[in-house]
Amino acid sequence: MKFQKASNIYSLNRSTYSNLRWIAYLGQLTAILVVQFLLEFKFNYFYCITIVFISVLTNIYLEFKIKENQLNNFKSTIFLFYDITQLGILLYITGGITNPFIVLIIVPSVFSSQFLNIYSSIILVLFTAFVLLLLTFFYYDLPHPDTLHFHAPDYYLYAVPLSIFIGLVFLVYFGVKFGEENRIRKKAYDKIQEIMAKENELLSLGGQAAAAAHSLGTPLSTILLTAKELQKEFSKDKKINKDLELLVSQSKRCSEILKKLSLNPNIEDDFIDTKVSVKDCINEIVRSFREISTKKFIVNSDNYLNKIYTTKSIEIIYGFRNFIGNANKFSNEKIEIFVISDEKETKVIINDDGPGFPKDLINKDKLGEPYIRTVDQNYISKYGLGLGTFIGKTLLEKNFASIFFNNKIEGGAEVTIKWKNSDLKNI
């Protein structure tokens, strides 16, 4: 399995990042003041306050001088690089590796792994490791009471940065993977929204055409009737009669065009059925495929015993069309569809006689995920990236369906779409 690159856009939200920095600086300043004036531990707190003050100025610059809502990858990397440096200097003054807040040094790198590209994350991880190494050997003493001198064995001190580095690598790795998968899914969901917007636009356009055909039917009939009456009245005038014949023929032609635009020429008010059964929906989709395909389509509804009417959903129609279209694409000669319903559940089983699903995807239960590719070189160009399957599966699952993929023993793919009848009624 190979993931396609999700997006070329890596960025941080400026306002969110700025707010997080305000919280961090407030926490740093609070810790400095508490240790100096409440606990009365002696350390170079003036230097620490100066460093925090400079950082506050950088955040003011970030908030008011940078106008972009999204910081690009380069700017984000620079700011996070500064954050590691700033925190490293504070820790250097206040105990280095012995400071209990040392674990916070990994936050910028982990943060970058979710939002920035892999190269930025690697740079920040390496720089964090370098800072950890410096703080292990070079630092001022940890602030402490005059009566107590904090000391730990060297092997313990060396184990602290090692454990932090291991945690850093672990968290950054998973941050990169989860960030990549989130971007992939976001891109796929955006694709769903784009497709559904187009489907809604087409449906709306079809409804408007049908409404226009219905509304124009009556005035057009009046024009045709009037023209025929005028034909009778001026039958002896050849010049006028010729024009009237042209008017009648063109009126009839308009009538035929309007009938083709109408979804149902005999309907009186409603042009789109609001309720439809799964069986009728499947038959309607199969009928459209028969017009464009040379394959043999068989719809078996002998076991469709419990006829349930549900809303004619664009999402369900698109999901059905996607899986039937895939069966048509990969089949050799025949696509067989079973529509089954009993008292408890309704199922649609779509079979084809093609090569079946790639074994490396179906065995790992990866079918239905976006942007995946089989490693089988015989089918790598034909199977694509699984986006269509992901969209169809997502749309049907959104409407309470369960989707199952299987390869038949005799060969070919099988997709089972199943609803509980109680859920189907609520769509």
Secondary structure, 3 states (H helix, E strand, C coil): CCCCCCCCCCEEEHHHHHHHHHHHHHHHHHHHHHHHHHCCCCCCHHHHHHHHHHHHHHHHHHHHCCCCCEEEHHHHHHHHHHHHHHHHHHHHHCCHHHCHHHHHHHHHHHHHHHHCCHHHHHHHHHHHHHHHHHHHHCCCCCCCCCCCCCCCCHHHHHHHHHHHHHHHHHHHHHHHHHHHHHHHHHHHHHHHHHHHHHHHHHHHHHHHHHHHHHHHHHHHHHHHHHHHHHHHHCCCCHHHHHHHHHHHHHHHHHHHHHHHHCCCCCCCCCCCCCEEEHHHHHHHHHHHHHCCCCCEEEEECCCECCCCEEECCHHHHHHHHHHHHHHHHHCCCEEEEEEEECCCEEEEEEEECCCCCCHHHHCCCCCCCCCCCCCCCCCHHHHCCCHHHHHHHHHHHHCCCEEEEEECCCCCEEEEEEEEHHHHHCC
